[in-house]
Amino acid sequence: MTSENLKKISMNEKFGYASGDFACNLIYTTVSTYLLFFYTDVYGLSAAAAGTMFLVVRIIDALADPFIGTIVDRTNTKFGRFRPYLLFGAFPFAILAILCFTTPDFSSIGKLVYAYITYVGLSLVYTTINVPYGALTSAMTRNNQEVVSITSVRMILANLGGLVVAFFVPLLSTFLGNTTENSALGWQLTMSILGVIGACLLIFCFKSTKERVVLQKSVEKIKLTDIFEQFRINRPLVVLSIFFIIIFGVNSISNSVGIYYVTYNLGREDLVKWYGLLGSLPALAILPFLPKISKALGKKRLLNYALLLNIVGLLALLVIPPSNVALVLIFRLVAAAGSLTAGGYMWALIPETIEYGEYKTGKRMGGLIYAIIGFFFKFGMALGGIVPGLILDKFGYIANQVQTPEALMGILITTTVVPIIFLILAMVDINFYNLDEKTYDKMIRELENRDKIYLDNIEEFEAK
């Protein structure tokens, strides 16, 4: 076996790789969290127009994923297959984010067209960076424990990026808006600062990482229809795709309904930011130990225990009286610990599905497989946006007023019972994942032998 493909990755390189997700969260989490508010309350779009635009952009973005993945897998440059997208996409990503938070002096139709163009452009550039960024893990090493370690460092920095956005973006935009006496300019300057920092971190990620896994030139070019072949022969990919739909759906439901639960059921609007913080805080305590936990428990047990912990926390929220705020926050922390463990670890399984696809077909399709996963987790996010709205409407929720007992029950069910049902489905799904440690090690040995034969033949050809 070639030691280069299985070697340990330095902490400097892991940190450099993880800085890419910190950068993406600085920019895109700001966009996904605050852009709707900016469009309606600062830019001047109606809520209906902005909401429709978000749906259209999400559909365009999801449909573009497989095409972008195919292009990425056909890339072959002196910088590697995946890293060039970080280098050349960094500043276009930042510029488009700044343009999204810019208010040109156009007519109402002109403003809407401008918003569509800039937001669609930003989403496509984000996908063009994010797909190869995610696939880069599989090119750095074939060592499964190192992949888990890389992913845990990545998730720590990703959550740190989310915390920075949650706490500092509102403060910075308000401060700069008050300083300039122009709230629109305050948002633009805030996004400019985050955009420049994010772009520089993406370039740092490019310079800090290395693609080690041998890239064999397949006789057949990778094409879009390879998606269907992967779903036919790559069972781990199918299982993981379903898992991503469910987990992102649960997370999206929890994030969107949390503000309703705290504001109306607890009657403590002042605790919204702390409820949100507790949803991310356990990541800093758990994710550093994820490689050791994975080694001790194995894939399925780790994920099943994490999902069970999430369910226990949500069941407690279902029965705890809203007046007992301290207990509510404690079990919010318990549920988040399970959610973040499962959500962080599932990313470490994607490189395994890439290896399995290469083992079965001889074609290494990191970009395409990450694009498939991207399509499904965006579907899960969309599901998480639709489900709460339908349930709350069914139970008679009306905004900005004292809620009826039926509406409060609807909020509670959406916060607890609905996610629990999805989490049980996730537990059923993940138990069909058929790549245990022994099977994976055997597969990697075979792939390493193929790499060695390929390199030997290249050297022999060059010698002649």
Protein Blocks (a to p, Z undefined) as FASTA:
>chain_A
ZZklmmccdfklmmmmmmmmmmmmmmmmmmmmmmmmmmmmmnopafklmmmmmmmmmmmm
mmmmmmmmmmmmmgccfkbjklmmmmmmmmmmmmmmmmmmpccdbdfklmmmmmmmmmmm
mmmmmmmmmmmmmmmmmmmpmcfklmmmmmmmmmmmmmmmmmmmmmmmmmmmmmmmmmno
paklmmmmmmmmmmmmmmmmmmmmmmmpccfbdcdddfbacdfklmmmmmmmmmmlmmmm
mmmmmmmmmmmmmmmmmmmmmmmmnopaklmmmmmmmmmmmmmmmmmmmmmmmmmnomml
mmmmmmmmmmmmmmmmmmmcfklmmlmmmmmmmmmmmmmmmmmmmmmmmmmmmmmmmmmn
opacfklmmmmmmmmmmmmmmmmmmmmmmmmmmnopaehiacdfklmmmmmmmmmmmmmm
mmmmmmmmmmmpccdfklmmmmmmmmmmmmmmmmmmmmmmmmZZ
